[in-house]
Structures are given as structure tokens and as C-alpha cells.
Amino acid sequence: MKTAEYFQSGQVLLIDKPLHWTSFQAVNKLRWEIRHAYNIKKIKVGHAGTLDPLATGLLVICTGKMTKQINTFQGQDKEYTGTFVLGATTPSYDLETAIDATFPTEHISEDLIYKTTKQFIGEIDQFPPVFSAIKKEGKRLYEFARAGEAVKINSRRIQISTFEITKIDGLNIEFRVVCSKGTYIRSLAHDFGKALNSGAHLSVLRRTKIGDLHVDNALSPEAFIESLTTK
């Protein structure tokens, strides 16, 4: 049976984050539910790697003493599946913002799509999206973007060990990626479109693994909350 001590001593919770939830909202919701269920005044709860609101999937949440292991989880490789849409870009590189430009796609063959993935396997330099939570000069990059202010973004060295196309359905390209900490799949979508001499943006994203932890073993927030009252 779960108790206050169970969570305070430290647990690693695997949560399947729903669409439109922020990672911050998920942490706050679970913290409140744990405190409420066991009459705990204060407990540390944190997540090991942000997921965008438009992404779903594995969110590793640590409680109590296990919050000291957050950096360890954050440093592990991640696996994602999702969909790129060819022929159009957005400022955020995903569906958070509206399409701002369209590009020709008639020249893009399935063979070209498969061959282009090879450019992105290994160590590469990647520029994070301007619509991101990275801090610069004390502000989040998305704050500059939403204010229409130009800001210089430095590239980051990342590692992509796997980038495979799992399905091609017209302009919708389904993929699986295994990558290092700090990789932005939205940027990968944008860069992949440019490498095809076209444009692309991310329409679907799901995190399936962090290290050896798999989303198949995760609970929805609702199922986790229900488990708190299960004796």
C-alpha cells in the first residue's frame, strides 16, 4: 500500500503526458494529488525532461529523494516517434503557430526522403527553435519570438543514433528517432525540409523512451491519481 513515506523516500513515476498539457502542469497536478491523498504539507516533485504541450508520451517524474536523480535521467538518450509534414514551415517548427511559407514538393521522391535521413545520423550541429524555453539574457527564447524581437541563437552539438522513416503517406512522413539530450525534434523537422530543398514542420510527436524506461509502462495522470486511493 502506498503511503506518505513511500513518496517522500523517493519514487520514479512514469507518466504518459496527454496532449496540450505542459510538463509543469503535470508535475503540479501530481504533486497536489499526492499531498492531498496523504496529507503531506510539502514534498519535492520534478520531471526529468520537458515535453512540449503539443507532444505526448513519456514524462519521468521523480518524488522525494529521487529528485536527486533527475539529472541522470535527463542525460539519457530519448526515443521519439511522430510525423513531419512536407511543403510548409511554421515559425515554431510545429503546429503551435500558423504556416508562414509553402514550398514545392514535386521533386521529392521516396528514395530522396530515405537518403536524406543519412545526413542527420551521428554528431550534428543543431539550432534550437526560437519558440523554445532556452534562456538568453534572462528571458526565454519564446518571449523574444512572441514579442517579434530578433535574437541570435547559438547551435548545439547533438547526437542522433537512429533516424528512420516508418511510413510515407503523401506529404506526411512518419519517423522514429533516437537522440541525445538537447535534441529538438522540431528543429530536425525544419532542417529535414531544408535538406529536401523544400520545407517541413512537425505535426505529431510522442516520446516513447528515456534510457531503458518505456512509455508502455507509463500511466495516464488519471490512472495514477486513481492508484493513489487503491489499497
N, C-alpha and C positions, 0 to 999 in steps of 0.2 A: 504494500500500500504506500502511495506517495505521501510524504509529509513535508513540513516546512524545512526540516533538516535535509531532506532529500535534495531539494533545490538549492539550499544555501551551501551545502557541501560541494556542489558543483555538478552540473549536468550539461550534456551536449544534446540539444534538441534539433531534430531535422524537420524543418517546416517547408511545405510546398506553398510558396508565396502566390497568392492569387493575382490576377491581372488588375491593374490600377492601384494596388496597394504600394506604398513606399516601404522600403526596408525599415525605416524609422517607425512607421505606423505599426508594422508587425511586431517590432521589439516592444513598443509601448503597450500594445494590446496584450501581449503575453505577460509582460511584467505586471500589469494591472490585474489580470486574471489570476496569476499565481499569488500575488499579495492578498487579493480578495478571498481566494479559496482557503488560504491557510493563515489568514490574519497576520501577515508579515508586514511590519512597518516599512522596512527597507531591504531591498535585495538588488545586487548587481545583475544586470541582464544586457548583453550586447550581441551584435551579429558579426560574422566573420566574412564580410564581403558584400558590398551593396549590389542590389539588383534594381534596375530602372523600373519605374512604375508600369511601363508597358511590357516588361518581361515577367515571365512566370518561372516557377521552379525552385530549386534547392536553395534554401536560406539556412545556414548553420547558425543557430542561436545558442549562446553559452550563458549559463547562470552561475551565480556564486563564485566559488574559487576557480571554476573552469574558464572564467573570463580572461584569466592569465594566459590561456592557450589560444586566444583569438588570433594573434599574430602568426602563430604556427599554421593555423588553418588558412589564413589569408595568403600565405606564401605558397600553398599547394596549387598544382595545376587544376584548371577548370575545364569541364566539357560542356559545350552548348550545342543545341540544335535550333534550327529556325529557318526563315525564308528571306531571301533578298528579292526585291522587285527591280528588274532592269528597266532602263529607259527614262528614269526620272530621279531627281535628287530633292532632298529637303534640307533646310538649314541645320536641323538637329540630327540628320542622318537616319531618322526613323519617322514614325507617324505622329510624334509629338507636335510637329509643325507641318504646315501645308507644303505641297510640291512647289518648288521655286524655279525649276528648269526641267525641260524634257530633251531627250537625245535620241538619235537614230539607233535602231536595234537590228535593222535588216541584215547587217553584215555579221551578226553574231550567230555562230553555229554551235551545236552541242559540243563538237570537238574543240572549238576555241574555248568554250566555258571550262571544260575539263583541263585543258592545257594551262589555262591562266591560273588555276589554283596553285600550280607548282611554284609560281613567283612568290607566294606568300608562306611557303613552308620553310622553317628554320628561323634564324635570328633576323629580324627586320626592324627598321625604324618606323614608328607609327606616330601620327599626330592625333592626340585626343580630340573629340568633338568640342566645339566651342560651347555647346549646350551640355556641360558636364559640371560635376561638383568639385573639380580640382580648384584649389585656391591659388590666386595670384594677387599680390599686393593687398592681401587681407580680404579679398572678395572671391566668391565663387565665379567660375567662368560663365555659368549661365546667367549671372546677374549682369555681366557686361553684355552678353548676347541679347538679353531681353531689353536692355536699355539702348540697343543699337550702337554700342561703343566697340570700336575695333580694338583687338588685343592680340599681342604676339604670343603664340603658343609654341613651346619647345617640343620637339619629338622625343619619344621614349623608345628605348631598346626593349623589344619583347621577343618572345619565343612562341612560335606556332608549330607544334609537333604533328598535328593532324588537321588537314583541311580537305574534306571530301564532299562532293556533290552527291546527294542521295536521291534526288528527283528533279527533273526539269519539266515544268508544266507551263509552256508558253514563256512568259516573261517572269514567272515565279520560279525561283531557284532554291530548292531546299538543300540544307547543308548540315554537316556535323564538324565541329571544331574542337580541338584540344589545345589549350594555350596556357601561357604563364600568367602570373599575377600582373595586373596593369593593362591587360589587353582589352581594347574596346571593340566589340563585335560590330557596333555601328560604324566605326571608322573602317573596319575591314570591308563592310558592305560598300561604303563610299569609295574606298581605294580599289576594290574589285571592279566596280563600274568604270572607273577611270582607266584601269588596265585593259578593259574591253573596248576602249575608245567610245565609251557611252557614259551612262550614269547609273547609279543604283542607290537604293535605300533599304533599310531593314524594316520588314513588316511584322515579323514574328520572331520572338526569342524566348528560349527556355533553357535554363541551366539544369543540366542533368547530373553532373558530378562535381564534387570538390575533393580532390585526393581520391581516397577509396570510399567516400561517402556518396550514396546514390539517392536520387530523388524517389526511386521506387520504395525506399524505406522511410520516406517522409510523411508527415501528417498534414492535413489541411489545418488552418487555425481553428476551425470549428471542431474538428475531430480531437485536436489537442486539448481544447477547452473542456470538451466532454469527458476526456480521460482524467481530468483533474478531480472529477466527482465520482470516478469509478473506484470502488473499494476492492 
